[in-house]
Amino acid sequence: MGIREVQASEIKMNRRLIEKLVEENGTPILVIDHRRIRRNYLEFKERLPRVQVYYAAKANPEPEIIETLYGLGSSFDVASLSEFNLVFEVARADMPLQNEQDFVWRHIIYANPVKKVDSLRELNLYKPLLTYDSIEEMRKIREHSPDAGLLLRIKVDDKKSVVKFSNKFGIEPENAIGLMGQTLGEGVKVEGLSFHVGSQCNDPNQYIRALQNCSEIFREAEKREYQIGETFTRGYPVKLVDIGGGFPVRYNGSEHDFRDLANSLSRELDRLFPQEEFDILAEPGRFIVANAGTLVSGIMLAKHEGRKVPTYHIDDGIYQTFSGVIYDHQHPTFKSLKSGKRKRSFVFGPTCDGIDAIAGNNPYIESLTPAILPHLEAGDLIVVENMGAYTNASSTNFNGFGGAKLIHINQTTSKRLKN
């Protein structure tokens, strides 16, 4: 078995393999296991069979990841013209010109409720699926992308999610029907509703309440005889419900089990949204890629003498692959290839900035706990699992330190497969 054809479990703590990768590439390195990505995608499809996956490219937009998911038949959630072009370039390399319009129409949603005018003008060529949550955005779309189909995004409860969106996006459910009527009245197509309960949702009831709100809005729209839905796929109006993302990843074991959430969602989707009348979309990002990434970082300096708590400076930090500590409320778990008695330890990144503390002793993030590590020295390696989402995507070159080198393993052909 080649070095790039190994199981995810072997990558995580196999000393020989990790040392071989470091010998070839140096540190830091971020190993992306595409076998794990495929398993996550297929698990999502198995447990939520009615739901079409629109992978949230922002979680990790590496072209190799897009290619793997494209090969599985995934659709994609993009939030900028750059992300749109990234997905489109992967897809168009595998299809005849006459199929490009159909792919965009069926498999890309531009789910950012706020869009630049020049992006709308360029997107209109493909009759895109867009989201909005205000009359101002709707009128901007009407002027610059009049052939688009729209999903109205409603505000939902996200108090028990790690990353929240309701402060920024979504119209209050009680105002949704009014905006829907104004949109239709001004000649813009409404194809359905969308919501997002926030990232790392640990309360299934947030999804359930959001679905119930959507159902009530659809019922009121029907009473008012609003013509909602797309007609291309089946020849009659099919309403869309985009349930967003937020599906929890097991970082430390305390998170809600996805299997239970999927069971609850499936029951509620079938109860509220008959299959012949509704299509269901979702935007998983973290769920697909988080556990597919393993980071290996090297210790630049180990400080022990005269210190109650050992201190390690490593070659990756807050401004690079650990950017999720700031932007994503991440609390990474550090592991070592060495054995021995473990104790509380501080871990710092490489930059000349006090905020660049990634395990304990960070005055800006009091909840950031120390790492538990054996006695280490300069040149030793630190391994961090579950680093596939919101890590390299937000890495910078601050202070001249680049992020981890990406190594992709277990890739397969990018030829598109049927769902």
N, C-alpha and C positions, 0 to 999 in steps of 0.2 A: 504494500500500500504506500503510495507516494505521500510526501509531506503535505501536499495540498488536497488530499483525498481522505481526510481522517474524520472520524466522528466528533461531534461537538463535545461529548464527554471526555474524549482523549485530549482535545485541545485545552480544556479548562485547567487541569492540574497535572498533566503529564510532563514531568520534568525534562525528559530527554527531548521531547518534541518542542517544548517552549524554548529550551536552550538552543536547539537547532534553528528555530525561526529567528531568535535574537542574533545568533551568529551570522545568519544570512542578511539580516535587515537592520540590525541595531535596535535601539529603543528610542522612543516608545513605538509600539506597534498595536494596531487594533485589528484583531482577526474576526472577519465576518463569515459565519458559517451559513451557507445557502441551503444546506439540508435542513437546518433548524427553521429557516424562513419558510421553506416549503411545508414543513410539518405544521407550523403555526397557521399558515393560510388554509391548509386542508382541514385542520381542526375547527377553525372558524366556520368554514363552509359546512362541515359535518354537523356541528351543533346548532347552526342557524341556517338551515337549508333554504329558507325563503329569501335570505338577505344577500344582495349582490355586494361584494367587497369592492370599495373604492379606497385603495391604499392611500393614506395621507402622506404625500411625498415629503412634507416638512420634517417628519420624524427622522428620516435618513434618505436623502435624495441621491445617493450614489447611483450612477447609471447601471452598474452591475446588478443592483437590487431591483431597479425598475425592470431590467431585462428578465430577471428570474420571475418576477410577479407577472409580467406580461406573458411569459411563456405558460403560466398556469391559467391564464384567462382572466386575470384581475382587471378591474377598472381602477381609475385613479382620481384622487381628490387633490387639486392644485390650488394654490392661493396667490399665484403671481404669473405673469406672462413667461417669466424664466422657467418656472416649474412646468408650465404648460408645454413649452418648447422642448424641455428635457424629455417628457413623456412622449410627445409627438414624434421626436426624432427617433426614439427607440422603435415606436410602432411603425412608422412609415418605411423603415428599412426592411420591413417584413411583409409589405402588402403592396398591391398594385395601386396606382394613383387614384383610380375610381373608388377605392374603398376607404380613402382617408377621411372623407366627410362622414361616412357612416361610423367609423371608429370614434371620432371625436363626439359625435352625437350620442352614441351609445355608451361610451366608456370613460368620459372625462367630465367631472363636475368642477367648476370654478367656484369653490365654496367660501371664498372670502367675501363677506357682505359689503366690502368697500373696494372699489376698483378704479384704477386710473383710466382716464378718458382714452388715451392712446391704446391701452390694452383692449378696451371694449371695441374700438374701431377694428383692430386686427382680428379679434375673436369673432366678430360678426360674420366673417366669411364662412365659418363652420357651424353657424346656428347653435351656439353653445348652450349648455345648461348652467345657469348662474343662480346664486342666492342673493337675497336683499332683505333689508329689515326696516326700510324707511321710504317715504314717498319721494324724498330727494334723490336717493339712489335709483329708484325705479324710473324717475324722469330722465336721469342721466343715461340709464340703459336704453330707454325708449328712443333717445336722440342718437346714441352712438352705436348701439347694438340691437336694432329693432327686431332682428330675426331670432333673438335668444328666447329660450324658455326659462321661466323663473320658478324658484322655490322660495317661499316666504319663510324666513327664519324667525321662530318665536323664542322668547326668553323663557328659561326654565330654571328650576331649583338646582343649584350646583354646590350647595353649602358643604356637602360631605365629599367633595372631590378635591384632589390635591391641587390641581391647576384649574382656576375658574375663568369663565368667559362671560358670565351674565352681566358683569359690570360694563362690558364693551359692546356686546352684540345681542340682537334679538328684540323684537317688539313684544310688548305685553300681550298675553293671549287674548285679553278682552278687547284689544284694539286691532287684532289681526284681521277679523272679518271686514272691518271698515277699510283697511288698507288694501285688502284683496279686491274689494269692490271697486275702489278707485283705480287700481291697476288694470283690471279688466275693462273698466269704463274708458280708460285712455288707450285701449287697443293693444295692451301688452299681455302676452300669454302667461297664465299661471298654471303650472303643472303639478304643484303640490306644496308640501310643508317640510321644513327641516328644523332640527334643534341639535344642541350639543350639551350634554350634562356636565362637561368638564372632564379633564384628564385624570386617570386613575380614580374612577368613581367607585366608591366603596359602599354605596347604598342603592340597591336595585330599584327601590321605590322612586328614585329620581327619574329613572327611565319610565317606570309605570305611569307616574303622574304626567310626564311629558306626552306619552302616547295617548292618555286619556284626554289631555288638552287638545291634541291634534284631532282626535275623533270628534270632539264637540265642535271644533271649528269646521270640519268637513260636513257635519250634519247641518250646521247653520247655513253653510254655503249651498247645500242641496235645497234647503227650504227656500233660499233666495234665487234658486235656479241659476246659480253661477256655473258657467261652463269651464270646468277645471280638468286638467289632465293632458297627457300626450296621446296622440292617435296613431303614430307611425308604426309601433310594434305590433299592434293587434287590430288596427283599423277602427277602433272605438276608444273613447276617452279612458285612459288608465291613470289614476292618480298616484303620485309619488310621495313616499314618506321617507325622508332621510333622517335616520336616528343617530347620525354623527359618530363620534368615537367615545373614548373614555373607558374602554374595556380593560379591566385591571390586569396588570402583570404581577406575578408573584416575586417581588424583589426580596422581601424578608419573611414571607409566610403569613403575615397578618392581614394581607389583602383579601378581599372577597373572592371566592372561587368562581372562575369564569363559567364552569359547568352549571352551577346553580343559577347564575345570572342568565345564561343562555336558555335554560329551561323556563324561567319566568318570562323572558322576552318572547319566546316562541308561543307560549300560551296566550299572552296578551295580544300579540300580533294577529294570531288566528281569530281571536275573539272579536277584535275591533276592526280589522281590515281584511275583508274577504279577498281571497287570492285573485278572483276574477275581476276585481275592481281596483286593486292596489298593487303596486310594486314597491318593495322595500329596499332601501340603500343603507349602507353604513360606511363609516370612514375610519377604520382601524389603522393606526400607525404604530404606536408603541407596542401593541399586542403582537404585531407581525415581526418586529425587528429587535425588540429590547434584549431578549435572551440569546440573540444570535451573535452578539458582539462580546469579545473578551479582550480586555486591554492588558498589555504587559509593559510595565514601566521600570526603568532602572534607577537605583539609588545613587544620586550624585554625591551626597555627603550624609554621614551618620554621626550624630552628636550624642554621646553617652556621658562623658566625664563631667561630674559635678551637677548632673541633672536628675531630678526625680522622675521625669518622664522622658524616655528616649525620643529624639527628634530626627526625622528623616526628610531630606530634601530630594525629591524625585524629578525626573525630566519631563513630566506632564503635569498640568495644573488647571486652575480655575479658568484661565484665559484660553485653554486649549480643549482637550477632550473631556475634562471635568467641568466644562462650562455649564453642564446640567445642574451642578450644585447651586449655582446662582439662578439660572433661568427656569429650572425644572424641579426645584425642591428635592434634588437627589441627595441621598445619603449612601455613598458607595461603601461596599464591604471589601476590605483589603485582605488578601491572602498572600502567603509566601510559600516558596518551594522548600524552605528550610523547616526543620522540626525544632522542638525545644519549648521551654516554658514561655508562654505568651503573656504579655503585659500591655497595659495602656501605653499608646504611642501617639505622638503627633506626626502628621504628614503634611509637608508643604510642597507647593509647586515651584517651578524654576525661576519665576519672574521676580523682579525687584519691587514687589508690591505686597504690603501686609495683608491684603484681602486674599492673597493667593495661598490660603490654608484650606486643605481638603479633608483633614481629619483632626478635629479638635483645635483648640486655641485660636479660634477665629472670632475676633471681637464684633464682627458684623453679622455672624450667624451663630447665635448662642446655642442653638439646638444641634449643631454639628459635633457629634461625639468623637472621641479619640478612636483610633484603630486599635485592634488587639493583635499584636504581632510578636513573634519570637525575636531574639537578639539578632539584628542585621547589621551589615557593614556596607560601605560604599562598593558598588559593583553588583550587589545582590539585586534580585528581581522581585517586584511586587505585581501580583495578578489581581485584576478586578473583573468580575463577571457582570453580566446583564448591562453591558455598555453599548448596545446597538442603537438606542434611541436618544435623540436630543443630546448628542455628545459631539461627534465630528461635524454634525450639521451646523453647530453654532461655534465651532472652534475658530480662533483668530490667530494672527501672527504677532500679537502684542509683545513688545520688548524683544522682538527678533526670535522668539521661540515658536516654531511651527508645531502643529498638532501631530498626532500619531500617524505613522505610515499605515495605510490600509492594506490588508492582505485578505483576499477573497478565496475561500475554499469551498469545495463541493458544488461548483457551478455546473450547470447543464446547458443544453442548447437553448437559445432564446426563441426558437420557433414557437409560435403561439399555439397553445392547446385549447381545445373546446372545453367549456365549463361542463 
